Amino acid sequence: MAVASWDTTQACDLISLGSALHVCEMELVLLDASGPRAAVDSRVFSEAIFCSGETGFPFRGRFVLPVDWCMIGHIHHTPEGSWCHGTDLRSGMSFTVMPEGISEFMLRAGSRVSAVLVPLEQLRRKFAELEPHQGDIPARLLSLFTLSDAAVAHELGVRFEQIRSRLIERRGSSDEEALKGEDVDALLENHLLAGLSARAEDRPQCTRGRRAHYLIVQRAEQFMRANMRQDIYINEMCNAAGVSERALRYAFDDLLGISPNRYLSMLRLCTACRSLSLSDASRRSVKSVALSCGLWDLSRFADHYRRVFGELPRDTLMRAPGMEPLSASAS
């Protein structure tokens, strides 16, 4: 699935972007009104899913991996301010995502990331080969680490750059042609060795203050999602998060760069966009979708929607529903 040109980021829809991981849906919430622009390509090859992309807009993302899949990846570049579960992300970091609950992150515009999704059992087998006397995979040590100057870490960085390059330069070719010769087993071994050998200073820590801000935003967002059909006021968000209005605003500004009310507005809009993209026009109307997201002023909603997504809500609804994510067995 190629949703944009690699020469530059282009306007694209949230459903295509959210389906890039194939085995699960990724939910995106835009953090400004410039609209979703990205360049993404993902391919299924050798029982793995290769994905690389660049985002031209800041967004908050959430996804849940199936219990039998895991993800390894690399951050080629990201501006200051990106994070995962509140922990700062930096250029040159690699990461491992296990199927353990919701993965939450925020990426600034200009971020470039590559990821490979593989069956969890394949990662477990490789870990058992490398560490036969160990028990479960030490997910904490592998979750996020900066590539050091060690040879194994350098090799991992080169491998991910090659993956990105192959997807870029061979975007018009088949999966087999684009990723011919890619050794998933060797990549897993390299990733595990680099992660397990990372030094303490190569593993970023979430400060107590940043962790507190993350939990505040998380509680406030949970309240927003649970009450999206209703009017939501700032004092209700404060009560849900258990903090003062000043603390709430400070936490949102620190983590997302926007106010709580602005985030609520973008959350409503992106939820409406997703619903419109997946709804059957014969069964739902723009009005019903808008009201379900707490968007009572339909003319204002349509105007704001067009400024962000480049079309009217009814145009999104009239298109065919978004395709389901491809299964991992697709070829």
C-alpha atoms as one frame of an Amber mdcrd trajectory, in Angstrom:
protein
   0.000   0.000   0.000   1.522   3.273  -1.073  -0.502   6.280   0.051   1.814
   9.074  -1.040   4.772   9.967  -3.175   8.185   9.618  -1.619   9.384  12.814
  -3.308   7.411  14.908  -0.849   4.648  14.464   1.665   1.202  14.728   0.125
  -2.332  15.076   1.396  -3.762  11.698   2.395  -6.657  10.281   4.361  -6.528
   9.107   7.970  -7.949   5.660   7.200  -5.169   4.782   4.738  -2.549   6.041
   7.160  -4.143   4.163  10.034  -4.107   0.926   8.026  -0.382   1.024   7.253
   0.411  -1.556   9.957  -1.967  -4.072   8.308  -2.579  -6.283  11.363  -4.099
  -3.501  13.467  -5.667  -0.080  13.102  -3.759   2.986  14.253  -5.887   5.900
  15.412  -4.525   9.360  14.663  -5.529  12.711  16.137  -4.172  15.756  14.312
  -2.652  18.448  16.514  -3.069  21.335  14.083  -5.394  22.308  11.251  -2.874
  21.984   8.425  -4.316  18.612   7.407  -2.765  15.150   7.188   0.223  15.060
   4.848   2.516  12.063   4.759   4.537   9.654   2.658   4.034   6.019   3.658
   4.726   2.640   2.114   4.140  -0.752   3.710   4.784  -4.209   2.266   4.152
  -7.798   3.346   7.233  -9.954   2.808   8.572 -13.182   4.290   5.822 -13.417
   6.957   6.659  -9.899   8.138   5.252  -6.433   7.470   7.715  -3.704   6.514
   6.618  -0.090   6.880   8.401   3.222   6.482   7.064   6.726   6.397   7.451
  10.422   6.973   4.788  12.611   8.520   4.221  16.185   7.423   1.929  16.969
  10.345   2.062  16.576  14.145  -0.255  13.922  15.529  -1.093  11.792  18.532
  -1.266   8.080  17.710  -2.669   4.970  19.403  -2.693   1.315  18.403  -2.979
  -2.154  19.931  -0.986  -5.038  18.473  -2.651  -8.448  18.234  -1.449 -10.876
  20.913   0.615 -12.863  18.424   2.496  -9.946  16.835   5.291  -7.616  17.905
   7.072  -4.674  16.306  10.676  -3.556  16.030  11.574  -0.208  14.552  13.896
   2.747  14.177  13.473   6.518  14.357  15.517   7.944  11.507  14.654  11.491
  12.494  12.213  13.291  14.740  12.126  16.922  15.907  12.274  17.716  19.601
   8.973  17.156  21.389   8.037  13.698  20.084   7.388  11.061  22.758   6.120
   7.591  23.549   4.179   7.116  26.810   5.640  10.435  27.905   9.275   9.439
  27.286  11.121  11.698  24.841  11.872  10.238  21.419  15.095  11.202  19.670
  16.612  10.653  16.263  18.696   7.478  16.163  16.586   5.519  18.634  15.319
   1.992  18.056  12.320   0.440  19.759  10.410  -2.759  20.450   6.642  -2.899
  20.906   5.168  -5.979  22.539   1.446  -6.863  22.458   0.783  -5.422  25.909
  -2.064  -2.921  25.891  -2.361   0.392  24.057   0.760   1.956  22.575   0.503
   5.749  22.733   2.859   8.241  21.115   3.141  11.682  19.579   5.236  12.591
  16.539   6.143  16.075  15.372   5.960  17.044  11.713   9.001  15.854   9.796
   9.415  12.604  11.734  10.725   9.642   9.727  10.197   6.140  11.137  10.608
   2.575   9.869   9.087  -0.493  11.521   8.880  -4.226  10.952   6.046  -6.300
  12.403   6.813  -9.978  12.946   5.050 -12.888  14.643   5.822 -12.778  18.367
   6.860 -16.431  18.350   9.584 -15.659  15.819  11.081 -13.035  18.149  10.857
 -15.456  21.075  12.667 -18.174  19.140  15.469 -15.836  18.170  15.821 -14.600
  21.761  15.992 -18.212  23.013  18.809 -18.895  20.552  20.791 -15.887  21.759
  19.994 -16.248  25.472  19.184 -19.954  26.060  19.288 -19.654  29.855  17.030
 -16.623  30.103  13.266 -16.660  30.598  10.904 -14.219  28.951  12.097 -11.474
  26.645  13.167  -8.466  28.775  10.719  -6.059  27.171  11.795  -3.177  29.423
  15.378  -3.314  28.150  14.303  -3.461  24.530  11.413  -0.992  24.588  13.441
   2.100  23.633  17.195   2.548  23.235  19.577   4.918  21.495  21.991   3.269
  19.105  25.473   3.574  20.556  28.761   3.595  18.656  29.102  -0.181  19.093
  29.437  -2.189  15.891  26.201  -4.136  16.440  24.254  -0.911  17.014  25.755
   0.700  13.934  24.825  -2.354  11.869  21.214  -2.145  13.066  21.000   1.489
  12.014  22.359   0.595   8.579  19.815  -2.225   8.207  16.887   0.076   8.914
  18.259   2.703   6.528  18.438   0.003   3.855  14.843  -0.996   4.522  13.723
   2.609   4.171  15.780   3.041   1.017  14.362  -0.116  -0.555  10.801   0.973
   0.098  11.550   4.447  -1.276  13.474   3.532  -4.394  11.314   0.568  -5.377
   7.902   1.948  -4.521   6.478   0.923  -7.881   7.711  -2.647  -7.687   6.155
  -5.712  -6.120   6.761  -6.691  -2.507   9.132  -9.437  -3.627  11.152  -7.107
  -5.848  11.326  -4.286  -3.313  12.498  -6.418  -0.386  14.304  -9.227  -2.180
  17.186 -10.496  -0.065  15.934  -8.949   3.192  16.675 -11.401   6.013  14.089
 -10.964   8.760  15.800 -13.500  11.028  19.122 -11.650  10.801  17.370  -8.333
  11.450  15.762  -9.728  14.610  19.111 -11.026  15.845  20.790  -7.691  15.173
  17.964  -5.819  16.925  18.077  -8.053  20.013  21.860  -7.857  20.300  21.855
  -4.072  19.949  19.072  -3.661  22.493  20.491  -6.050  25.084  23.961  -4.524
  24.829  22.757  -0.925  25.144  24.280   0.967  28.066  22.265   2.567  30.843
  22.827   6.001  29.328  21.428   4.714  26.012  18.037   3.980  27.608  15.911
   7.136  27.971  14.064   7.660  31.216  10.771   9.424  31.719  11.221  12.101
  34.367   8.798  12.285  37.275   7.380  15.592  36.001   6.898  14.320  32.458
   5.279  11.137  33.766   2.868  13.219  35.838   1.953  15.291  32.783   1.402
  12.154  30.715  -0.989  10.715  33.302  -2.888  14.014  33.505  -3.348  14.117
  29.729  -4.276  10.446  29.670  -6.997  10.840  32.307  -8.388  13.955  30.638
  -8.450  12.256  27.241 -10.221   9.208  28.635 -12.908  11.529  29.959 -13.200
  13.255  26.580 -13.636   9.962  24.740 -16.210   8.667  27.217 -18.310  11.832
  26.960 -17.793  12.918  23.378 -21.525  13.142  22.628 -21.959  15.785  25.332
 -20.716  19.298  25.931 -17.459  19.057  27.889 -16.217  21.916  30.038 -12.718
  22.662  31.287 -13.693  22.205  34.948 -14.971  18.700  34.140 -11.653  17.817
  32.529  -9.855  19.136  35.607 -12.013  17.000  37.902 -11.420  13.919  35.734
  -7.661  14.510  35.746  -7.618  15.457  39.432  -5.698  18.707  38.887  -6.234
  22.460  38.706  -6.962  24.220  35.425  -3.455  25.663  35.404  -1.902  22.200
  35.835  -4.137  20.745  33.125  -3.208  23.433  30.621   0.472  23.111  31.450
   0.416  19.340  30.945  -1.316  19.622  27.548   1.047  22.354  26.417   4.081
  20.326  27.501   3.039  17.079  25.816   0.907  18.182  22.855   1.664  21.849
  22.334  -2.028  22.804  22.353  -4.702  23.590  24.941  -7.136  20.966  26.310
 -10.062  22.568  24.475  -8.134  22.652  21.213  -7.248  18.974  21.605 -10.890
  18.142  22.310 -11.876  19.963  19.118  -9.336  18.011  17.028 -10.318  14.742
  18.708 -13.967  15.322  17.793 -13.058  16.253  14.216 -10.754  13.256  13.637
 -13.284  10.879  15.206 -15.939  12.256  12.864 -13.597  11.845   9.895 -12.952
   8.233  10.798 -16.678   7.525  11.248 -17.567   9.175   7.949 -14.850   7.206
   6.137 -16.132   3.874   7.435 -19.898   4.503   7.383 -22.418   3.348   4.816
 -24.025   6.455   3.284 -27.333   4.608   3.028 -27.395   4.006   6.774 -25.820
   7.094   8.316 -25.914  10.802   7.643 -23.381  13.567   8.164 -25.681  14.980
  10.840 -25.828  11.739  12.834 -22.041  11.365  12.723 -21.476  14.976  13.734
 -23.914  14.786  16.645 -22.360  11.534  17.874 -19.078  13.436  18.192 -20.617
  16.396  20.000 -20.424  18.669  16.944 -23.727  20.526  17.226 -23.134  23.420
  14.803 -23.278  21.603  11.453 -22.299  24.556   9.269 -19.300  25.341  11.453
 -18.381  21.645  11.476 -18.505  21.460   7.667 -16.358  24.568   7.304 -13.744
  23.382   9.787 -13.744  19.892   8.263 -13.109  21.257   4.771 -10.231  23.449
   5.980  -8.497  20.474   7.608  -9.298  17.584   5.255  -9.770  19.442   1.981
 -13.324  18.262   1.325 -16.801  18.497   2.789 -18.002  15.827   5.248 -20.595
  14.582   2.751 -17.834  13.950   0.188 -16.049  11.681   2.653 -19.283   9.862
   3.473 -20.210   9.288  -0.179 -16.950   7.506  -0.949 -16.799   3.748  -0.476
 -16.048   2.688   3.120 -12.350   2.318   3.915 -10.872  -1.090   3.260 -10.118
  -3.404   6.127  -6.413  -3.802   7.034  -4.743  -6.478   4.963  -4.058  -9.738
   6.764  -0.470 -10.671   7.433  -0.804 -13.581   5.036  -1.501 -11.263   2.113
   1.062 -11.151  -0.643
